[in-house]
Structures are given as C-alpha cells and as structure tokens.
C-alpha cells in the first residue's frame, strides 16, 4: 500500500491542471482577468506544497549533522527536478527557434530571473517558478544546516525560529524594493524575492507536526473549509486587483498568497481522515505523479496541438489539448521520470530518517 497522502497528490495535480487551464484560456485570446489570477494562485500552492512535503527531509538533514546527508538531499532534488525540466526546455526552445541562444542558457542555469529579468525573450514563462524552487533547494537547507552546526542546536523549535527569521528577511528585502511599474516581472517572478513562500511550507510542516503531537483531534473540516473559502475569495480578489495594477493589491499579494497556499494544503491534509475511497486514491496518485510533467509540458503541447484543432469548437480544442497533455505527461513520467526517481541515492543512515507520518509527504 502506498504511504503517500492521496489528498495532497490530488491538490498537486489540481494546481498543475489549473495553471494549464488558465494558460489555455489565455492562448484563446480571452481578456478575462480571472484566468491569470487563478494561474498565479496555482503556482503559489505549488511553492508552499514543496516546502511542506520536504519538511521531514529538511529536518533530518539539519539535525543529522552530516554534510553527506545534505549532499544526498540536493542530489535527490536535482534528479527529481532537473532532467525533466531540461527535456522540456530543449523541446520548447527547438519549437520556438531559441535553442542555443543566450536566453536558453540562462533558462538552463536557472538564472534568467535571479535578481532581475535578464532574458531578452521570455519564451518559456513557467520557468521562473522552477528557478525559485531550485535556488530554494540550495539556499534554505544550507541555511538551516549552517545555523544548526554553528549553534549546536537542532531541535524543531530552533528550526521554526530560524525559518521564520529567514521568511522575515526575504519579506523585508522584497518590501524594500517598493512597487516598480513592472511589478509582475520585477517582484513576483524574481527568485531572490520569492524564496520565503516555499519556506512557509516548511513552517506549516513543523506546525502540523506540533499540532498532531499535542492533540489527536483534528480541526473540524467544516470550520476549516469555511476559513479556506473566505481566504480563497480574498486572495483571488487581491490577485485580480494586482493584475489591474492596483498597488495595494500588488503589495499584499506576495504576503497573502503563501497563507492561501498553506490554507489549501491544511484543508486537503484534513481530508485524508475522511476520504479513503480506493478509486479516488488511485486517481489522486496518478494526478500527483504527472503533475510536474503537466506543468513543464503544457505550453509546448498547446503550441503543437493548436494548428491541428484551430477549426474546431473551443470545447473540442480544450478536450483535444488536454487529452494530448495527459498522454504526454503520462509517457514522460513512466518512461523518463520514474526510472530516474528509482535511481536516486538513499540517506547514509536510513534508520535515523523520520518515521513520522510526515515522511509520507515526499
């Protein structure tokens, strides 16, 4: 039996499909601001979920005191994320005539938006969020590991305080930039200014572990659902206003969006207690498995499919595009990603790896 939590896999898959659907709507020439606003929030869920599912490994690496485990963490992350990304990047670059250009190289090295927008042509726009992920995998574990070694302290309360300090530092740095006219390109999608959102997922992991240690009773799903609904409405409203260049909304977005992502994860995490249907579990697991490929390849699939379906109705174009996306993502996962995942190294002391429920998230 799989030890993964099905609702979190379902959330991961839904977030990827949401982003893909929003981008599909945009390719149809729709001026509705709801699509880009929802796409933004789908990405934010991905960010927080990344920090959450890696929580047990981050705690283990920081507390083990062994640099080798930190190196293994990085190798495992790179083997999980880099090969599919480079495959998608090469294919996307070939399709757009950008293979081998300076923009291609900056994408390949994850530096196209490190401190500012550097590419002349942003022909693979989803790559900005992947750069945030990759730099987080490098910076944040080193930050925790270094502090733990220097202080000689590695308990979870210390990691929580250190993580909050990291988040506050990034938030202060972002706030110091003010609100440039090109807020989306110069703030929201800049790697240095967005590392805090993934760290928020790690903080959520520590809090969830603390809650479950102290109490066996989960919060009432109805109350959690109502709180999530209110927050979701407020965040979508802020995202819509941000797209319309309302400065207050643009300022609030990067602060509110991680809270939105954390609320969604907490709600779906609670669902595991009430959703045990094998069919739902199987569908959720499949969506979770192909979610990365859906995110990586959906723009390329839309480019390739569009000339062949442009004379069909919008509904048939949508069905054909997503059927092709599902097929491509499934093939990439089973024949490209899965063999690489099975070859990843294990930690030096597997017996010391956290045996708590949280290890099931990764």
Residue, then its C-alpha position, 0 to 999 in steps of 0.5 A: x500500500x502506498x504511504x503517500x497522502x492521496x489528498x495532497x497528490x490530488x491538490x498537486x495535480x489540481x494546481x498543475x491542471x489549473x495553471x494549464x487551464x488558465x494558460x489555455x484560456x489565455x492562448x484563446x485570446x480571452x481578456x478575462x482577468x480571472x484566468x491569470x489570477x487563478x494561474x498565479x494562485x496555482x503556482x503559489x500552492x505549488x511553492x508552499x506544497x514543496x516546502x511542506x512535503x520536504x519538511x521531514x527531509x529538511x529536518x533530518x538533514x539539519x539535525x543529522x549533522x552530516x554534510x553527506x546527508x545534505x549532499x544526498x538531499x540536493x542530489x535527490x532534488x536535482x534528479x527529481x527536478x532537473x532532467x525533466x525540466x531540461x527535456x522540456x526546455x530543449x523541446x520548447x526552445x527547438x519549437x520556438x527557434x531559441x535553442x542555443x541562444x543566450x536566453x536558453x542558457x540562462x533558462x538552463x542555469x536557472x538564472x534568467x530571473x535571479x535578481x532581475x529579468x535578464x532574458x531578452x525573450x521570455x519564451x518559456x514563462x513557467x520557468x521562473x517558478x522552477x528557478x525559485x524552487x531550485x535556488x530554494x533547494x540550495x539556499x534554505x537547507x544550507x541555511x538551516x544546516x549552517x545555523x544548526x552546526x554553528x549553534x549546536x542546536x537542532x531541535x524543531x523549535x530552533x528550526x521554526x525560529x530560524x525559518x521564520x527569521x529567514x521568511x522575515x528577511x526575504x519579506x523585508x528585502x522584497x518590501x524594500x524594493x517598493x512597487x516598480x511599474x513592472x511589478x509582475x516581472x520585477x517582484x513576483x517572478x524574481x527568485x531572490x524575492x520569492x524564496x520565503x513562500x516555499x519556506x512557509x511550507x516548511x513552517x506549516x510542516x513543523x506546525x502540523x507536526x506540533x499540532x498532531x503531537x499535542x492533540x489527536x483531534x483534528x480541526x473540524x473540516x467544516x470550520x476549516x473549509x469555511x476559513x479556506x473559502x473566505x481566504x480563497x475569495x480574498x486572495x483571488x480578489x487581491x490577485x485580480x486587483x494586482x493584475x489591474x495594477x492596483x498597488x495595494x493589491x500588488x503589495x499584499x499579494x506576495x504576503x497573502x498568497x503563501x497563507x492561501x497556499x498553506x490554507x489549501x494544503x491544511x484543508x486537503x491534509x484534513x481530508x485524508x481522515x475522511x476520504x479513503x475511497x480506493x478509486x479516488x486514491x488511485x486517481x489522486x496518485x496518478x494526478x500527483x505523479x504527472x503533475x510536474x510533467x503537466x506543468x513543464x509540458x503544457x505550453x509546448x503541447x498547446x503550441x503543437x496541438x493548436x494548428x491541428x484543432x484551430x477549426x474546431x469548437x473551443x470545447x473540442x480544442x480544450x478536450x483535444x489539448x488536454x487529452x494530448x497533455x495527459x498522454x504526454x505527461x503520462x509517457x514522460x513520467x513512466x518512461x523518463x521520470x520514474x526510472x530516474x526517481x528509482x535511481x536516486x541515492x538513499x540517506x547514509x543512515x536510513x534508520x535515523x530518517x523520520x518515521x513520522x507520518x510526515x515522511x509520507x509527504x515526499 
